[in-house]
Every structure is written in structure tokens, then in C-alpha cells.
């Protein structure tokens, strides 16, 4: 491996963080919103909206061919803190809380979300300390 080649763990983290995590989270949150009742449904909907906002912030400005101005600066301000981890973690928080809220449906959504979150945090920790 040469000096300028990133490790496979870094590439996996960047791929998951950039292209996969928020769309997968949005699907899980949509499933929770459809199957749950009461507070759990509202928390699932909050997670879905945050995931959609994150995808719009990440992919919207380049898709609209906007590279300067206030919109790309706002999008960068949403997607860059904590090395790009802040938005995925914020979007995951309501879905994680919906696990403990009354009216929860489809327990597999919780397990799939925990697995997805564990992979993201595991890769992030691995790339930070090794």
C-alpha cells in the first residue's frame, strides 16, 4: 500500500457515511413511521425528516449546480461538523428514542438500526484510533 492510498476502512467509512447511511436510515424510519403508533410514530417521522434533510444538504447543491453562495455554505455547515458524523448521528437519535417510546411496531427496525449504527460508529472509531 502506498502513502497516498487510503486504507479500506477509511474508504468504507466514507462510502457508508456519504452514500449509504442516510438513505438506509430513511427507509428504516419510514418503516417505523408506517408501523408504529403514538409517540413512536412521531419520533420515526422526525428521524425520516432529518435523514431527508441530510440527503438534500449533501446532494442538493451539486445536483442544482450550486457551488458558491449561501445555500452551499449552509449545506456544508450541516454536513461537515465532527468529520461528517454530526448529521447521521442527529438523524439517528429520534429513531433510537422511538425504540423506547410507546406504540413501537416492528422490532426488526430497531435491530437493523442498531446494526447500521454500530457499523458506522465502529468504522468511525477504527479510523480515528488506528
C-alpha positions in Angstrom: 0.0 0.0 0.0 1.4 3.4 -0.9 1.4 6.5 1.2 -1.3 8.3 -0.9 -3.7 5.3 -0.9 -6.4 5.5 1.9 -7.0 2.3 3.9 -10.0 0.2 3.1 -11.5 1.1 6.4 -11.4 4.8 5.5 -12.9 4.1 2.1 -15.7 2.0 3.8 -16.4 4.8 6.3 -16.6 7.5 3.6 -18.9 5.3 1.4 -21.2 4.5 4.3 -21.2 8.0 5.7 -21.7 9.7 2.4 -23.9 7.5 0.2 -25.5 4.7 2.3 -26.2 5.7 5.9 -28.9 8.4 5.4 -30.9 6.6 2.7 -30.9 3.4 4.7 -31.9 5.3 7.8 -34.7 7.0 5.9 -36.0 3.6 4.8 -35.9 2.3 8.4 -37.5 5.5 9.7 -40.3 5.2 7.1 -40.9 1.6 8.1 -41.1 2.8 11.8 -43.4 5.6 10.9 -45.8 3.3 9.0 -45.8 0.5 11.6 -45.8 2.4 14.9 -48.4 4.4 16.7 -48.4 7.4 19.0 -45.0 8.8 20.2 -43.0 6.2 18.4 -44.5 7.2 15.1 -43.7 10.8 15.6 -40.1 10.0 16.5 -39.8 7.9 13.4 -41.2 10.7 11.3 -38.7 13.1 12.9 -35.8 10.7 12.0 -37.2 10.4 8.5 -37.3 14.2 8.0 -33.8 14.6 9.4 -32.5 11.9 7.1 -34.2 13.6 4.1 -32.8 17.0 5.1 -29.3 15.5 5.3 -29.6 13.9 1.9 -30.9 17.2 0.5 -28.0 19.1 2.1 -25.4 16.6 0.8 -26.7 16.0 -2.7 -28.8 19.1 -3.4 -26.2 21.8 -4.1 -24.2 19.8 -6.6 -27.3 18.5 -8.2 -28.5 22.1 -8.7 -25.0 23.1 -9.8 -24.6 25.5 -6.9 -21.1 25.7 -5.7 -21.0 29.2 -4.3 -23.4 31.3 -2.3 -25.3 30.9 0.9 -27.1 27.5 0.1 -23.9 25.5 -0.4 -22.4 27.2 2.7 -25.4 26.2 4.8 -25.3 22.7 3.4 -21.6 22.4 4.2 -22.3 23.7 7.7 -24.8 20.9 8.2 -22.7 18.1 6.7 -19.2 18.8 7.8 -19.2 19.0 11.7 -17.5 16.1 13.6 -15.9 14.9 10.4 -19.3 14.4 8.8 -20.7 12.4 11.7 -23.0 15.0 13.2 -25.8 14.8 10.8 -26.0 11.0 10.7 -26.0 10.9 14.5 -28.6 13.6 14.8 -30.8 11.8 12.3 -30.4 8.5 14.2 -31.3 9.9 17.6 -35.1 10.1 17.2 -35.2 6.6 15.7 -33.1 5.3 18.6 -35.5 7.0 21.0 -38.5 5.5 19.3 -37.3 2.1 20.4 -38.3 3.1 24.0 -41.4 5.1 23.2 -44.9 3.6 23.5 -46.6 2.3 20.3 -43.5 0.8 18.8 -44.1 -1.7 16.0 -41.8 -4.0 14.0 -38.9 -4.7 16.3 -36.7 -5.7 13.4 -36.4 -2.0 12.6 -34.7 -1.4 15.9 -32.2 -4.3 15.4 -31.5 -3.2 11.8 -30.9 0.4 13.0 -28.7 -0.7 15.8 -26.6 -2.8 13.4 -26.3 0.1 11.0 -25.4 2.5 13.7 -22.8 0.0 15.2 -21.2 -0.4 11.8 -21.0 3.4 11.3 -19.6 4.0 14.8 -17.2 1.1 14.6 -15.7 2.2 11.3 -15.5 5.8 12.6 -13.7 4.7 15.8 -11.4 2.4 13.9 -10.4 5.2 11.5 -9.9 7.6 14.4 -7.6 5.4 16.5 -5.8 3.2 14.1 
